[in-house]
């Protein structure tokens, strides 16, 4: 299964008021593993940025003057999203802006008809009703490192959300294994074993007697259907 964890930064809160996307970040997951493939663009919004939005992401209009417009990256973005499930936090916000941008550049498209969309905010509210479920709160709840998140950033937030999503949906062990792989330079497809021969600890005489007694009890309780007869205790290690 291919999923794209997606986040955007914008000039304001309402695309219906002419607000635009200024940054988009995507992180690819395949079979619940981060592949390393990303899609990241800063965009020229051709308009001012609200002060409240600037305080959140710190991206000024001046810094975006030389960046492409959304129409110039639309095709590459759609190709990256092709055949994937979109994962986003408060997905209606990001999807609404993306659909507004696509319509503006002459490509009216309902992403919800083209891709399945999973909203991690709705999922978190279902899992943790009555609690704070913004991204920072979820990072704290699931022990996901967000120390680098002084300001919002689309690619940074998409990477953090990918870790949060995997942890929320039972993938914490996978995250720990991925960390182990990076540190040790090994693949999950290869079993990690200690060097040298495995140490075999033979059962003691007392343990063998206790084992035989338990087999006798099981045999009686099961009407003689015990797989290991009490008269044939495990062989001692040589």
MIMI-120188 format. One record per residue (C-alpha): x, y, z; residue in one letter. Coordinates in steps of 0.02 Angstrom, whole numbers, plus 50000, padded with zeros to 5 digits. Layout:
XYZA/...
This chain:
500005000050000X/500675017149951X/500265032450058X/500785050650045X/500875060450208X/500535078350157X/500575095650234X/500415113350169X/500805131050227X/499715145150164X/499495164050159X/497945162850270X/496515151650322X/495225153050184X/495495148550001X/493785156149965X/494545173050014X/495955171049889X/497245163650005X/498575152849924X/499775138649961X/501575144349988X/502365127650035X/501915109450008X/502815094550081X/502485076050050X/503275060350123X/503025043250042X/502585027550140X/502515010450058X/501824996150162X/501975007150317X/503815010950290X/504585027950253X/505425025950084X/506455041950084X/505525048949932X/504815066349959X/503995080349861X/504375097949924X/504085114849844X/504005132949900X/502775142949795X/502545161049745X/500765165549803X/500705182049706X/499885190349856X/500245196150033X/500345184150180X/499255187250332X/500205192350488X/499435177950587X/500015165350457X/501745173150450X/501885170950639X/501525152250620X/502715147650479X/503895162550466X/503885162450275X/503855180050202X/503205185150032X/504905192349989X/505755175550016X/504555167549891X/504795180049749X/505885168249647X/504885152449679X/503755144049550X/501885146649545X/500725132249586X/500245129649404X/502065125949364X/502175111449487X/500385104849477X/500775090649356X/502285084549456X/501255084949616X/499825074949540X/501055062049474X/501795060249649X/500055057849723X/499505045449590X/498835028749658X/499165033849839X/498125036949993X/498345054650060X/498685056050247X/498495073550321X/498125081650489X/496505091550475X/496435085150297X/494975096150243X/496115111350260X/497515104750150X/496355096250024X/495275111850012X/496785122549971X/497465109949845X/495795108849755X/495675127849752X/497415129149676X/497025115849546X/495425124649497X/496335141349485X/497565134249359X/496205126549253X/496255108849324X/494645107149426X/494875090849518X/494125083149674X/495585074649761X/494355064649865X/493725056749703X/495485053249641X/496275047549806X/495695040749971X/496035053650106X/496415048950287X/496235062950415X/497375059650564X/496505073350664X/494835064350649X/495715048050691X/496545055650844X/494885062950905X/494105045850889X/495525037450983X/495755051151114X/494075060051139X/494105075751244X/495995077551233X/497125089451138X/497505081650970X/498575094350878X/500215088150807X/501275093850955X/500105085351079X/500165069150979X/502065069950971X/502105070851160X/500815056851179X/501735045051062X/503525050051106X/503895056850932X/505355069050927X/504795086350867X/506235096450940X/506615104050770X/504855111150755X/505085129150814X/503995135350670X/502805125850556X/503565119350395X/502665108350269X/504015095250240X/504575094950422X/502775093150481X/502425079450352X/503935069750416X/503365071650596X/501585067050550X/502205051250463X/503005045550626X/501465050350727X/500295041350607X/501315025350612X/501365026150802X/499495029550815X/499075014850704X/500175001850787X/501815005150699X/502895010350846X/503864994050839X/504164997150655X/504855014450694X/506045007250824X/506584993750701X/506905006650566X/507985016450688X/508945000650730X/509214997150545X/509905014650513X/511085013650661X/511674995850629X/511634996250439X/510594980350427X/508974975750339X/507384969850424X/507384955550300X/508934948650385X/508784941550562X/509914950050688X/510864936450784X/512284937350908X/513994932650842X/514634915150882X/513714899150927X/512124900051029X/512324894751209X/511244879751256X/510684878251437X/510174860151478X/508754856951600X/509254851551775X/508704834951852X/507414844051959X/506714853051806X/506594836651710X/505644828451854X/504454843251866X/504174842551678X/503744823951686X/502544826851831X/501664840551733X/501494829251581X/500674816151692X/499414829051754X/499044834851575X/498854816951515X/497574813051651X/496614829151623X/496524826351435X/496044808051441X/497724802351376X/497804814851233X/499414823151289X/500614824451140X/502134820151247X/501964804651356X/502564806951533X/503684791751512X/504684800751377X/505374816651454X/506444828251348X/508194821751315X/509614829551412X/510774840251312X/512394831251277X/
